[in-house]
């Protein structure tokens, strides 16, 4: 295998591993731009993955699985909204509580319903989102350089992959070119001014967390019935926290969020590729070191090595209407 083939394989893996991060980071973008910090992205993703896998297995339909994943994630978002918006509770505690609850309840329900140690049965091909061959992929395969790139990296992905990249410009347009986006960003910066203009701060924030729930639903569904063929306990594996790190790294902007997620996906793909490989001048390196690379980068970014990343001014602060 020559170096170009290795590069193509790593890039293809990078795309696949970045998709749940892109969906989840965009979810956090909507929520945090509205002033609601959402540590519960991890739990929403995991809950959506479990719901999607269960419904897809029962109905033998990937699309119904997607609907179930979105509904589960939106329901969890509404719980978070009820705790942190309506009752003005601590947003961090609410999100962490969702993470712990989902991590436990998915194992309990999975064991009770399927008796497979907290996982769901293997899904049939009809229950999953299959790869899509783009026009001309077979013909382009033999073309030097661009052929393998088109056939193996751009083509051959499932529909959720293309929706993830479409969600990036769509999120930018919603946040920066629509009235809803303007109000959403305003409520994250100065909710008092929004309230003075006669706009409901609570309703705007609820809509923001519901948008986050929808995107987390796509993310969890991708994990369970697109990237994998079943739900496995704790299959989110900290991706919600990595997505939050990518969001901070990108300074709460949609396009930089995508590139940050691709960076994390590349490190994950590189870790998978380097397992069992010899590193020049070093020799065999324990696989755990490569597996830790995405998490090491997360710690580095969150430690403040990216310069000043200023969150929305009203982020994490419950809004109390002045009388």
ChimeraX commands (.cxc) that place a marker at each C-alpha (Angstrom):
marker #1 position 0.00,0.00,0.00 radius 0.5
marker #1 position 1.57,3.30,-1.07 radius 0.5
marker #1 position 1.39,6.55,0.86 radius 0.5
marker #1 position -1.46,7.95,-1.21 radius 0.5
marker #1 position -3.62,4.90,-0.49 radius 0.5
marker #1 position -2.83,5.30,3.20 radius 0.5
marker #1 position -3.84,8.96,3.02 radius 0.5
marker #1 position -7.12,8.07,1.29 radius 0.5
marker #1 position -7.93,5.46,3.95 radius 0.5
marker #1 position -7.17,7.89,6.77 radius 0.5
marker #1 position -9.25,10.65,5.16 radius 0.5
marker #1 position -12.17,8.29,4.63 radius 0.5
marker #1 position -12.01,7.24,8.26 radius 0.5
marker #1 position -11.70,10.88,9.31 radius 0.5
marker #1 position -14.98,11.74,7.60 radius 0.5
marker #1 position -16.83,8.85,9.24 radius 0.5
marker #1 position -15.49,9.60,12.71 radius 0.5
marker #1 position -16.15,13.35,12.45 radius 0.5
marker #1 position -19.88,13.16,11.69 radius 0.5
marker #1 position -21.18,12.62,15.26 radius 0.5
marker #1 position -18.85,15.38,16.44 radius 0.5
marker #1 position -20.16,17.83,13.82 radius 0.5
marker #1 position -23.81,17.17,14.66 radius 0.5
marker #1 position -23.16,17.41,18.40 radius 0.5
marker #1 position -20.97,20.51,18.23 radius 0.5
marker #1 position -23.62,22.29,16.13 radius 0.5
marker #1 position -26.18,21.27,18.75 radius 0.5
marker #1 position -24.06,22.90,21.43 radius 0.5
marker #1 position -23.67,25.94,19.18 radius 0.5
marker #1 position -27.42,26.61,19.09 radius 0.5
marker #1 position -27.85,26.02,22.81 radius 0.5
marker #1 position -24.88,28.05,24.00 radius 0.5
marker #1 position -25.47,30.91,21.57 radius 0.5
marker #1 position -28.82,31.29,23.35 radius 0.5
marker #1 position -27.12,31.38,26.75 radius 0.5
marker #1 position -27.83,27.79,27.82 radius 0.5
marker #1 position -24.72,25.74,28.55 radius 0.5
marker #1 position -25.35,22.11,27.65 radius 0.5
marker #1 position -23.03,19.57,29.25 radius 0.5
marker #1 position -25.77,17.02,28.57 radius 0.5
marker #1 position -24.85,16.65,24.88 radius 0.5
marker #1 position -23.19,13.34,25.72 radius 0.5
marker #1 position -26.34,11.97,27.33 radius 0.5
marker #1 position -28.60,13.15,24.53 radius 0.5
marker #1 position -26.39,11.51,21.95 radius 0.5
marker #1 position -26.33,8.24,23.89 radius 0.5
marker #1 position -30.07,8.29,24.52 radius 0.5
marker #1 position -30.76,8.97,20.84 radius 0.5
marker #1 position -28.46,6.10,19.84 radius 0.5
marker #1 position -30.34,3.70,22.12 radius 0.5
marker #1 position -33.79,4.84,20.96 radius 0.5
marker #1 position -32.78,4.72,17.29 radius 0.5
marker #1 position -31.32,1.22,17.58 radius 0.5
marker #1 position -34.35,-0.13,19.46 radius 0.5
marker #1 position -36.92,1.28,17.05 radius 0.5
marker #1 position -34.88,0.37,13.97 radius 0.5
marker #1 position -34.60,-3.23,15.24 radius 0.5
marker #1 position -38.33,-3.49,16.01 radius 0.5
marker #1 position -39.63,-1.79,12.86 radius 0.5
marker #1 position -36.81,-2.78,10.49 radius 0.5
marker #1 position -36.72,0.85,9.34 radius 0.5
marker #1 position -33.74,3.19,9.59 radius 0.5
marker #1 position -35.92,6.26,9.08 radius 0.5
marker #1 position -38.22,5.37,11.98 radius 0.5
marker #1 position -35.09,4.82,14.03 radius 0.5
marker #1 position -33.97,8.34,13.13 radius 0.5
marker #1 position -37.35,9.77,14.19 radius 0.5
marker #1 position -37.14,7.89,17.50 radius 0.5
marker #1 position -33.61,9.14,18.10 radius 0.5
marker #1 position -34.63,12.75,17.47 radius 0.5
marker #1 position -37.72,12.48,19.68 radius 0.5
marker #1 position -35.71,10.99,22.54 radius 0.5
marker #1 position -33.05,13.67,22.29 radius 0.5
marker #1 position -35.60,16.50,22.06 radius 0.5
marker #1 position -37.38,15.10,25.14 radius 0.5
marker #1 position -34.11,15.19,27.07 radius 0.5
marker #1 position -33.51,18.74,25.82 radius 0.5
marker #1 position -36.91,19.78,27.15 radius 0.5
marker #1 position -36.04,18.24,30.52 radius 0.5
marker #1 position -32.84,20.27,30.53 radius 0.5
marker #1 position -34.81,23.35,29.51 radius 0.5
marker #1 position -37.41,22.80,32.24 radius 0.5
marker #1 position -34.68,22.53,34.86 radius 0.5
marker #1 position -32.47,25.37,33.69 radius 0.5
marker #1 position -34.85,27.79,31.94 radius 0.5
marker #1 position -38.21,27.44,33.65 radius 0.5
marker #1 position -36.89,26.63,37.13 radius 0.5
marker #1 position -33.64,28.60,36.70 radius 0.5
marker #1 position -31.57,25.69,37.97 radius 0.5
marker #1 position -27.86,25.22,37.53 radius 0.5
marker #1 position -27.28,24.37,33.87 radius 0.5
marker #1 position -24.12,22.36,34.49 radius 0.5
marker #1 position -25.74,20.17,37.15 radius 0.5
marker #1 position -28.77,19.58,34.94 radius 0.5
marker #1 position -26.58,18.47,32.03 radius 0.5
marker #1 position -24.42,16.19,34.17 radius 0.5
marker #1 position -27.56,14.63,35.67 radius 0.5
marker #1 position -28.84,13.81,32.17 radius 0.5
marker #1 position -25.51,12.18,31.30 radius 0.5
marker #1 position -25.51,9.97,34.39 radius 0.5
marker #1 position -29.18,9.06,34.01 radius 0.5
marker #1 position -28.89,8.04,30.36 radius 0.5
marker #1 position -25.64,6.13,30.92 radius 0.5
marker #1 position -27.44,3.98,33.48 radius 0.5
marker #1 position -30.94,3.67,32.06 radius 0.5
marker #1 position -29.79,2.54,28.61 radius 0.5
marker #1 position -27.92,-0.40,30.15 radius 0.5
marker #1 position -30.84,-1.34,32.40 radius 0.5
marker #1 position -33.44,-1.15,29.62 radius 0.5
marker #1 position -31.17,-2.86,27.11 radius 0.5
marker #1 position -30.64,-5.80,29.47 radius 0.5
marker #1 position -34.34,-5.96,30.39 radius 0.5
marker #1 position -35.60,-5.83,26.79 radius 0.5
marker #1 position -32.97,-7.80,24.90 radius 0.5
marker #1 position -30.92,-9.67,27.52 radius 0.5
marker #1 position -27.61,-8.95,25.81 radius 0.5
marker #1 position -25.74,-7.11,28.52 radius 0.5
marker #1 position -27.07,-3.65,27.75 radius 0.5
marker #1 position -26.75,-3.78,23.98 radius 0.5
marker #1 position -29.34,-4.22,21.27 radius 0.5
marker #1 position -29.43,-7.10,18.77 radius 0.5
marker #1 position -27.55,-6.81,15.50 radius 0.5
marker #1 position -29.45,-4.76,12.94 radius 0.5
marker #1 position -30.28,-5.99,9.48 radius 0.5
marker #1 position -29.08,-4.01,6.43 radius 0.5
marker #1 position -32.61,-2.65,5.93 radius 0.5
marker #1 position -32.51,-1.20,9.45 radius 0.5
marker #1 position -29.39,0.84,8.77 radius 0.5
marker #1 position -28.41,3.77,6.59 radius 0.5
marker #1 position -26.41,2.26,3.76 radius 0.5
marker #1 position -23.57,3.90,1.81 radius 0.5
marker #1 position -24.57,5.91,-1.25 radius 0.5
marker #1 position -22.53,5.67,-4.44 radius 0.5
marker #1 position -22.45,9.09,-6.09 radius 0.5
marker #1 position -22.77,9.36,-9.88 radius 0.5
marker #1 position -19.58,8.41,-11.70 radius 0.5
marker #1 position -17.86,6.89,-8.67 radius 0.5
marker #1 position -17.03,3.63,-10.45 radius 0.5
marker #1 position -15.80,5.42,-13.57 radius 0.5
marker #1 position -13.67,7.87,-11.58 radius 0.5
marker #1 position -12.03,5.14,-9.53 radius 0.5
marker #1 position -9.30,4.55,-12.14 radius 0.5
marker #1 position -8.48,8.24,-12.60 radius 0.5
marker #1 position -5.14,9.07,-10.95 radius 0.5
marker #1 position -5.16,11.13,-7.73 radius 0.5
marker #1 position -8.68,12.58,-7.88 radius 0.5
marker #1 position -10.32,9.24,-8.71 radius 0.5
marker #1 position -9.68,7.49,-5.37 radius 0.5
marker #1 position -10.45,10.73,-3.54 radius 0.5
marker #1 position -13.87,10.99,-5.17 radius 0.5
marker #1 position -14.71,7.29,-5.07 radius 0.5
marker #1 position -13.52,6.47,-1.56 radius 0.5
marker #1 position -13.75,9.71,0.40 radius 0.5
marker #1 position -16.51,11.84,-1.15 radius 0.5
marker #1 position -18.63,8.96,-2.44 radius 0.5
marker #1 position -19.65,5.85,-0.53 radius 0.5
marker #1 position -20.97,7.58,2.60 radius 0.5
marker #1 position -24.46,7.29,4.05 radius 0.5
marker #1 position -27.03,10.06,3.84 radius 0.5
marker #1 position -26.42,11.28,7.40 radius 0.5
marker #1 position -22.83,12.08,6.45 radius 0.5
marker #1 position -23.96,14.44,3.70 radius 0.5
marker #1 position -26.63,15.93,5.97 radius 0.5
marker #1 position -23.95,16.71,8.58 radius 0.5
marker #1 position -21.93,18.79,6.13 radius 0.5
marker #1 position -25.12,20.40,4.82 radius 0.5
marker #1 position -26.04,21.32,8.40 radius 0.5
marker #1 position -22.95,23.54,8.69 radius 0.5
marker #1 position -23.90,26.23,6.11 radius 0.5
marker #1 position -27.55,25.84,7.12 radius 0.5
marker #1 position -26.66,26.58,10.76 radius 0.5
marker #1 position -24.60,29.58,9.66 radius 0.5
marker #1 position -27.50,30.91,7.61 radius 0.5
marker #1 position -30.00,30.41,10.45 radius 0.5
marker #1 position -27.79,32.02,13.08 radius 0.5
marker #1 position -26.46,34.94,11.06 radius 0.5
marker #1 position -28.98,35.64,8.30 radius 0.5
marker #1 position -32.42,35.11,9.86 radius 0.5
marker #1 position -34.50,37.00,12.40 radius 0.5
marker #1 position -34.65,33.92,14.60 radius 0.5
marker #1 position -30.86,33.65,14.60 radius 0.5
marker #1 position -30.43,37.33,15.43 radius 0.5
marker #1 position -32.79,37.04,18.36 radius 0.5
marker #1 position -31.20,33.80,19.51 radius 0.5
marker #1 position -27.74,35.38,19.57 radius 0.5
marker #1 position -29.12,38.47,21.28 radius 0.5
marker #1 position -30.71,36.43,24.05 radius 0.5
marker #1 position -27.33,34.85,24.70 radius 0.5
marker #1 position -25.65,38.24,24.98 radius 0.5
marker #1 position -28.24,40.50,26.58 radius 0.5
marker #1 position -31.52,38.78,27.51 radius 0.5
marker #1 position -32.73,41.91,29.28 radius 0.5
marker #1 position -32.70,43.90,26.04 radius 0.5
marker #1 position -34.57,41.11,24.25 radius 0.5
marker #1 position -37.17,41.03,27.00 radius 0.5
marker #1 position -37.56,44.80,26.84 radius 0.5
marker #1 position -38.32,44.46,23.11 radius 0.5
marker #1 position -41.29,42.28,24.02 radius 0.5
marker #1 position -39.73,38.96,22.98 radius 0.5
marker #1 position -39.99,35.96,25.27 radius 0.5
marker #1 position -36.52,34.99,26.50 radius 0.5
marker #1 position -37.72,31.63,27.79 radius 0.5
marker #1 position -39.41,30.65,24.52 radius 0.5
marker #1 position -36.34,31.60,22.49 radius 0.5
marker #1 position -34.12,29.52,24.75 radius 0.5
marker #1 position -36.52,26.59,24.58 radius 0.5
marker #1 position -36.40,26.71,20.79 radius 0.5
marker #1 position -32.62,26.78,20.95 radius 0.5
marker #1 position -32.40,23.69,23.16 radius 0.5
marker #1 position -34.93,21.93,20.91 radius 0.5
marker #1 position -32.69,22.65,17.92 radius 0.5
marker #1 position -29.85,21.16,19.94 radius 0.5
marker #1 position -31.99,18.11,20.65 radius 0.5
marker #1 position -32.73,17.57,16.96 radius 0.5
marker #1 position -29.04,17.71,16.03 radius 0.5
marker #1 position -28.06,15.40,18.90 radius 0.5
marker #1 position -30.74,13.03,17.63 radius 0.5
marker #1 position -29.00,12.87,14.27 radius 0.5
marker #1 position -25.68,12.32,16.02 radius 0.5
marker #1 position -26.88,9.42,18.17 radius 0.5
marker #1 position -28.72,7.83,15.27 radius 0.5
marker #1 position -25.55,7.98,13.19 radius 0.5
marker #1 position -23.61,6.17,15.91 radius 0.5
marker #1 position -26.11,3.34,16.29 radius 0.5
marker #1 position -27.53,2.63,12.85 radius 0.5
marker #1 position -25.10,4.19,10.37 radius 0.5
marker #1 position -21.60,3.87,11.75 radius 0.5
marker #1 position -22.47,0.73,13.75 radius 0.5
marker #1 position -25.10,-1.99,13.46 radius 0.5
marker #1 position -26.32,-2.00,17.07 radius 0.5
marker #1 position -26.34,0.01,20.26 radius 0.5
marker #1 position -23.44,-0.75,22.57 radius 0.5
marker #1 position -23.34,0.56,26.12 radius 0.5
marker #1 position -21.44,3.84,26.45 radius 0.5
marker #1 position -20.88,3.90,22.69 radius 0.5
marker #1 position -20.73,7.70,22.68 radius 0.5
marker #1 position -17.36,7.31,24.47 radius 0.5
marker #1 position -16.98,10.95,25.46 radius 0.5
marker #1 position -17.77,12.37,22.03 radius 0.5
marker #1 position -20.16,14.88,23.58 radius 0.5
marker #1 position -17.35,16.37,25.63 radius 0.5
marker #1 position -14.99,16.38,22.64 radius 0.5
marker #1 position -17.68,18.21,20.65 radius 0.5
marker #1 position -17.86,20.82,23.41 radius 0.5
marker #1 position -14.09,21.23,23.20 radius 0.5
marker #1 position -14.36,21.66,19.43 radius 0.5
marker #1 position -17.06,24.28,19.99 radius 0.5
marker #1 position -14.80,26.28,22.31 radius 0.5
marker #1 position -11.85,25.78,19.96 radius 0.5
marker #1 position -13.97,27.17,17.09 radius 0.5
marker #1 position -15.16,30.09,19.24 radius 0.5
marker #1 position -18.84,29.31,18.66 radius 0.5
marker #1 position -18.80,29.73,14.87 radius 0.5
marker #1 position -20.31,27.07,12.55 radius 0.5
marker #1 position -17.62,26.72,9.86 radius 0.5
marker #1 position -14.68,26.65,12.30 radius 0.5
marker #1 position -16.70,24.10,14.30 radius 0.5
marker #1 position -16.68,21.80,11.28 radius 0.5
marker #1 position -12.92,22.09,10.83 radius 0.5
marker #1 position -12.30,21.55,14.54 radius 0.5
marker #1 position -14.41,18.38,14.43 radius 0.5
marker #1 position -12.51,17.19,11.35 radius 0.5
marker #1 position -9.27,17.72,13.28 radius 0.5
marker #1 position -10.51,15.56,16.15 radius 0.5
marker #1 position -11.78,12.99,13.66 radius 0.5
marker #1 position -8.39,12.93,11.95 radius 0.5
marker #1 position -6.62,12.24,15.25 radius 0.5
marker #1 position -9.06,9.43,15.98 radius 0.5
marker #1 position -8.54,7.97,12.50 radius 0.5
marker #1 position -4.78,8.27,12.88 radius 0.5
marker #1 position -4.97,6.46,16.20 radius 0.5
marker #1 position -6.89,3.59,14.60 radius 0.5
marker #1 position -4.43,3.38,11.70 radius 0.5
marker #1 position -1.32,3.45,13.88 radius 0.5
marker #1 position -2.35,0.50,16.02 radius 0.5
marker #1 position 0.40,-2.10,15.73 radius 0.5
marker #1 position 2.50,0.07,13.43 radius 0.5
marker #1 position 6.20,0.84,13.87 radius 0.5
marker #1 position 7.11,4.50,14.36 radius 0.5
marker #1 position 10.46,5.52,12.78 radius 0.5
marker #1 position 13.28,5.95,15.33 radius 0.5
marker #1 position 10.94,4.87,18.12 radius 0.5
marker #1 position 9.62,1.44,17.21 radius 0.5
marker #1 position 6.38,-0.02,18.46 radius 0.5
marker #1 position 4.31,2.47,20.47 radius 0.5
marker #1 position 1.59,1.27,22.86 radius 0.5
marker #1 position -1.79,1.58,21.20 radius 0.5
marker #1 position -3.16,3.43,24.23 radius 0.5
marker #1 position -0.99,6.44,23.41 radius 0.5
marker #1 position -2.59,6.85,19.99 radius 0.5
marker #1 position -6.07,6.23,21.40 radius 0.5
marker #1 position -5.47,9.02,23.92 radius 0.5
marker #1 position -4.54,11.61,21.26 radius 0.5
marker #1 position -8.06,13.09,20.81 radius 0.5
marker #1 position -8.50,13.40,24.57 radius 0.5
marker #1 position -5.04,14.92,25.04 radius 0.5
marker #1 position -5.87,17.55,22.42 radius 0.5
marker #1 position -9.17,18.18,24.21 radius 0.5
marker #1 position -7.35,18.87,27.47 radius 0.5
marker #1 position -4.83,21.12,25.72 radius 0.5
marker #1 position -7.56,23.18,24.05 radius 0.5
marker #1 position -9.66,23.50,27.19 radius 0.5
marker #1 position -6.57,24.54,29.16 radius 0.5
marker #1 position -6.56,27.75,27.16 radius 0.5
marker #1 position -3.92,27.21,24.51 radius 0.5
marker #1 position -6.18,28.55,21.78 radius 0.5
marker #1 position -6.16,32.18,22.78 radius 0.5
marker #1 position -9.12,34.01,24.22 radius 0.5
marker #1 position -12.41,32.21,23.57 radius 0.5
marker #1 position -15.17,34.37,24.95 radius 0.5
marker #1 position -18.52,32.60,25.39 radius 0.5
marker #1 position -21.86,34.42,25.11 radius 0.5
marker #1 position -22.10,36.92,27.97 radius 0.5
marker #1 position -25.32,35.53,29.37 radius 0.5
marker #1 position -24.21,31.91,29.00 radius 0.5
marker #1 position -24.95,29.73,31.99 radius 0.5
marker #1 position -26.85,32.47,33.79 radius 0.5
marker #1 position -30.60,31.93,34.40 radius 0.5
marker #1 position -32.59,34.95,33.34 radius 0.5
marker #1 position -34.76,36.61,35.97 radius 0.5
marker #1 position -37.15,39.22,34.67 radius 0.5
marker #1 position -36.75,42.54,36.39 radius 0.5
marker #1 position -39.88,43.95,37.95 radius 0.5
marker link #1:1,2 radius 0.2
marker link #1:2,3 radius 0.2
marker link #1:3,4 radius 0.2
marker link #1:4,5 radius 0.2
marker link #1:5,6 radius 0.2
marker link #1:6,7 radius 0.2
marker link #1:7,8 radius 0.2
marker link #1:8,9 radius 0.2
marker link #1:9,10 radius 0.2
marker link #1:10,11 radius 0.2
marker link #1:11,12 radius 0.2
marker link #1:12,13 radius 0.2
marker link #1:13,14 radius 0.2
marker link #1:14,15 radius 0.2
marker link #1:15,16 radius 0.2
marker link #1:16,17 radius 0.2
marker link #1:17,18 radius 0.2
marker link #1:18,19 radius 0.2
marker link #1:19,20 radius 0.2
marker link #1:20,21 radius 0.2
marker link #1:21,22 radius 0.2
marker link #1:22,23 radius 0.2
marker link #1:23,24 radius 0.2
marker link #1:24,25 radius 0.2
marker link #1:25,26 radius 0.2
marker link #1:26,27 radius 0.2
marker link #1:27,28 radius 0.2
marker link #1:28,29 radius 0.2
marker link #1:29,30 radius 0.2
marker link #1:30,31 radius 0.2
marker link #1:31,32 radius 0.2
marker link #1:32,33 radius 0.2
marker link #1:33,34 radius 0.2
marker link #1:34,35 radius 0.2
marker link #1:35,36 radius 0.2
marker link #1:36,37 radius 0.2
marker link #1:37,38 radius 0.2
marker link #1:38,39 radius 0.2
marker link #1:39,40 radius 0.2
marker link #1:40,41 radius 0.2
marker link #1:41,42 radius 0.2
marker link #1:42,43 radius 0.2
marker link #1:43,44 radius 0.2
marker link #1:44,45 radius 0.2
marker link #1:45,46 radius 0.2
marker link #1:46,47 radius 0.2
marker link #1:47,48 radius 0.2
marker link #1:48,49 radius 0.2
marker link #1:49,50 radius 0.2
marker link #1:50,51 radius 0.2
marker link #1:51,52 radius 0.2
marker link #1:52,53 radius 0.2
marker link #1:53,54 radius 0.2
marker link #1:54,55 radius 0.2
marker link #1:55,56 radius 0.2
marker link #1:56,57 radius 0.2
marker link #1:57,58 radius 0.2
marker link #1:58,59 radius 0.2
marker link #1:59,60 radius 0.2
marker link #1:60,61 radius 0.2
marker link #1:61,62 radius 0.2
marker link #1:62,63 radius 0.2
marker link #1:63,64 radius 0.2
marker link #1:64,65 radius 0.2
marker link #1:65,66 radius 0.2
marker link #1:66,67 radius 0.2
marker link #1:67,68 radius 0.2
marker link #1:68,69 radius 0.2
marker link #1:69,70 radius 0.2
marker link #1:70,71 radius 0.2
marker link #1:71,72 radius 0.2
marker link #1:72,73 radius 0.2
marker link #1:73,74 radius 0.2
marker link #1:74,75 radius 0.2
marker link #1:75,76 radius 0.2
marker link #1:76,77 radius 0.2
marker link #1:77,78 radius 0.2
marker link #1:78,79 radius 0.2
marker link #1:79,80 radius 0.2
marker link #1:80,81 radius 0.2
marker link #1:81,82 radius 0.2
marker link #1:82,83 radius 0.2
marker link #1:83,84 radius 0.2
marker link #1:84,85 radius 0.2
marker link #1:85,86 radius 0.2
marker link #1:86,87 radius 0.2
marker link #1:87,88 radius 0.2
marker link #1:88,89 radius 0.2
marker link #1:89,90 radius 0.2
marker link #1:90,91 radius 0.2
marker link #1:91,92 radius 0.2
marker link #1:92,93 radius 0.2
marker link #1:93,94 radius 0.2
marker link #1:94,95 radius 0.2
marker link #1:95,96 radius 0.2
marker link #1:96,97 radius 0.2
marker link #1:97,98 radius 0.2
marker link #1:98,99 radius 0.2
marker link #1:99,100 radius 0.2
marker link #1:100,101 radius 0.2
marker link #1:101,102 radius 0.2
marker link #1:102,103 radius 0.2
marker link #1:103,104 radius 0.2
marker link #1:104,105 radius 0.2
marker link #1:105,106 radius 0.2
marker link #1:106,107 radius 0.2
marker link #1:107,108 radius 0.2
marker link #1:108,109 radius 0.2
marker link #1:109,110 radius 0.2
marker link #1:110,111 radius 0.2
marker link #1:111,112 radius 0.2
marker link #1:112,113 radius 0.2
marker link #1:113,114 radius 0.2
marker link #1:114,115 radius 0.2
marker link #1:115,116 radius 0.2
marker link #1:116,117 radius 0.2
marker link #1:117,118 radius 0.2
marker link #1:118,119 radius 0.2
marker link #1:119,120 radius 0.2
marker link #1:120,121 radius 0.2
marker link #1:121,122 radius 0.2
marker link #1:122,123 radius 0.2
marker link #1:123,124 radius 0.2
marker link #1:124,125 radius 0.2
marker link #1:125,126 radius 0.2
marker link #1:126,127 radius 0.2
marker link #1:127,128 radius 0.2
marker link #1:128,129 radius 0.2
marker link #1:129,130 radius 0.2
marker link #1:130,131 radius 0.2
marker link #1:131,132 radius 0.2
marker link #1:132,133 radius 0.2
marker link #1:133,134 radius 0.2
marker link #1:134,135 radius 0.2
marker link #1:135,136 radius 0.2
marker link #1:136,137 radius 0.2
marker link #1:137,138 radius 0.2
marker link #1:138,139 radius 0.2
marker link #1:139,140 radius 0.2
marker link #1:140,141 radius 0.2
marker link #1:141,142 radius 0.2
marker link #1:142,143 radius 0.2
marker link #1:143,144 radius 0.2
marker link #1:144,145 radius 0.2
marker link #1:145,146 radius 0.2
marker link #1:146,147 radius 0.2
marker link #1:147,148 radius 0.2
marker link #1:148,149 radius 0.2
marker link #1:149,150 radius 0.2
marker link #1:150,151 radius 0.2
marker link #1:151,152 radius 0.2
marker link #1:152,153 radius 0.2
marker link #1:153,154 radius 0.2
marker link #1:154,155 radius 0.2
marker link #1:155,156 radius 0.2
marker link #1:156,157 radius 0.2
marker link #1:157,158 radius 0.2
marker link #1:158,159 radius 0.2
marker link #1:159,160 radius 0.2
marker link #1:160,161 radius 0.2
marker link #1:161,162 radius 0.2
marker link #1:162,163 radius 0.2
marker link #1:163,164 radius 0.2
marker link #1:164,165 radius 0.2
marker link #1:165,166 radius 0.2
marker link #1:166,167 radius 0.2
marker link #1:167,168 radius 0.2
marker link #1:168,169 radius 0.2
marker link #1:169,170 radius 0.2
marker link #1:170,171 radius 0.2
marker link #1:171,172 radius 0.2
marker link #1:172,173 radius 0.2
marker link #1:173,174 radius 0.2
marker link #1:174,175 radius 0.2
marker link #1:175,176 radius 0.2
marker link #1:176,177 radius 0.2
marker link #1:177,178 radius 0.2
marker link #1:178,179 radius 0.2
marker link #1:179,180 radius 0.2
marker link #1:180,181 radius 0.2
marker link #1:181,182 radius 0.2
marker link #1:182,183 radius 0.2
marker link #1:183,184 radius 0.2
marker link #1:184,185 radius 0.2
marker link #1:185,186 radius 0.2
marker link #1:186,187 radius 0.2
marker link #1:187,188 radius 0.2
marker link #1:188,189 radius 0.2
marker link #1:189,190 radius 0.2
marker link #1:190,191 radius 0.2
marker link #1:191,192 radius 0.2
marker link #1:192,193 radius 0.2
marker link #1:193,194 radius 0.2
marker link #1:194,195 radius 0.2
marker link #1:195,196 radius 0.2
marker link #1:196,197 radius 0.2
marker link #1:197,198 radius 0.2
marker link #1:198,199 radius 0.2
marker link #1:199,200 radius 0.2
marker link #1:200,201 radius 0.2
marker link #1:201,202 radius 0.2
marker link #1:202,203 radius 0.2
marker link #1:203,204 radius 0.2
marker link #1:204,205 radius 0.2
marker link #1:205,206 radius 0.2
marker link #1:206,207 radius 0.2
marker link #1:207,208 radius 0.2
marker link #1:208,209 radius 0.2
marker link #1:209,210 radius 0.2
marker link #1:210,211 radius 0.2
marker link #1:211,212 radius 0.2
marker link #1:212,213 radius 0.2
marker link #1:213,214 radius 0.2
marker link #1:214,215 radius 0.2
marker link #1:215,216 radius 0.2
marker link #1:216,217 radius 0.2
marker link #1:217,218 radius 0.2
marker link #1:218,219 radius 0.2
marker link #1:219,220 radius 0.2
marker link #1:220,221 radius 0.2
marker link #1:221,222 radius 0.2
marker link #1:222,223 radius 0.2
marker link #1:223,224 radius 0.2
marker link #1:224,225 radius 0.2
marker link #1:225,226 radius 0.2
marker link #1:226,227 radius 0.2
marker link #1:227,228 radius 0.2
marker link #1:228,229 radius 0.2
marker link #1:229,230 radius 0.2
marker link #1:230,231 radius 0.2
marker link #1:231,232 radius 0.2
marker link #1:232,233 radius 0.2
marker link #1:233,234 radius 0.2
marker link #1:234,235 radius 0.2
marker link #1:235,236 radius 0.2
marker link #1:236,237 radius 0.2
marker link #1:237,238 radius 0.2
marker link #1:238,239 radius 0.2
marker link #1:239,240 radius 0.2
marker link #1:240,241 radius 0.2
marker link #1:241,242 radius 0.2
marker link #1:242,243 radius 0.2
marker link #1:243,244 radius 0.2
marker link #1:244,245 radius 0.2
marker link #1:245,246 radius 0.2
marker link #1:246,247 radius 0.2
marker link #1:247,248 radius 0.2
marker link #1:248,249 radius 0.2
marker link #1:249,250 radius 0.2
marker link #1:250,251 radius 0.2
marker link #1:251,252 radius 0.2
marker link #1:252,253 radius 0.2
marker link #1:253,254 radius 0.2
marker link #1:254,255 radius 0.2
marker link #1:255,256 radius 0.2
marker link #1:256,257 radius 0.2
marker link #1:257,258 radius 0.2
marker link #1:258,259 radius 0.2
marker link #1:259,260 radius 0.2
marker link #1:260,261 radius 0.2
marker link #1:261,262 radius 0.2
marker link #1:262,263 radius 0.2
marker link #1:263,264 radius 0.2
marker link #1:264,265 radius 0.2
marker link #1:265,266 radius 0.2
marker link #1:266,267 radius 0.2
marker link #1:267,268 radius 0.2
marker link #1:268,269 radius 0.2
marker link #1:269,270 radius 0.2
marker link #1:270,271 radius 0.2
marker link #1:271,272 radius 0.2
marker link #1:272,273 radius 0.2
marker link #1:273,274 radius 0.2
marker link #1:274,275 radius 0.2
marker link #1:275,276 radius 0.2
marker link #1:276,277 radius 0.2
marker link #1:277,278 radius 0.2
marker link #1:278,279 radius 0.2
marker link #1:279,280 radius 0.2
marker link #1:280,281 radius 0.2
marker link #1:281,282 radius 0.2
marker link #1:282,283 radius 0.2
marker link #1:283,284 radius 0.2
marker link #1:284,285 radius 0.2
marker link #1:285,286 radius 0.2
marker link #1:286,287 radius 0.2
marker link #1:287,288 radius 0.2
marker link #1:288,289 radius 0.2
marker link #1:289,290 radius 0.2
marker link #1:290,291 radius 0.2
marker link #1:291,292 radius 0.2
marker link #1:292,293 radius 0.2
marker link #1:293,294 radius 0.2
marker link #1:294,295 radius 0.2
marker link #1:295,296 radius 0.2
marker link #1:296,297 radius 0.2
marker link #1:297,298 radius 0.2
marker link #1:298,299 radius 0.2
marker link #1:299,300 radius 0.2
marker link #1:300,301 radius 0.2
marker link #1:301,302 radius 0.2
marker link #1:302,303 radius 0.2
marker link #1:303,304 radius 0.2
marker link #1:304,305 radius 0.2
marker link #1:305,306 radius 0.2
marker link #1:306,307 radius 0.2
marker link #1:307,308 radius 0.2
marker link #1:308,309 radius 0.2
marker link #1:309,310 radius 0.2
marker link #1:310,311 radius 0.2
marker link #1:311,312 radius 0.2
marker link #1:312,313 radius 0.2
marker link #1:313,314 radius 0.2
marker link #1:314,315 radius 0.2
marker link #1:315,316 radius 0.2
marker link #1:316,317 radius 0.2
marker link #1:317,318 radius 0.2
marker link #1:318,319 radius 0.2
marker link #1:319,320 radius 0.2
marker link #1:320,321 radius 0.2
marker link #1:321,322 radius 0.2
marker link #1:322,323 radius 0.2
view
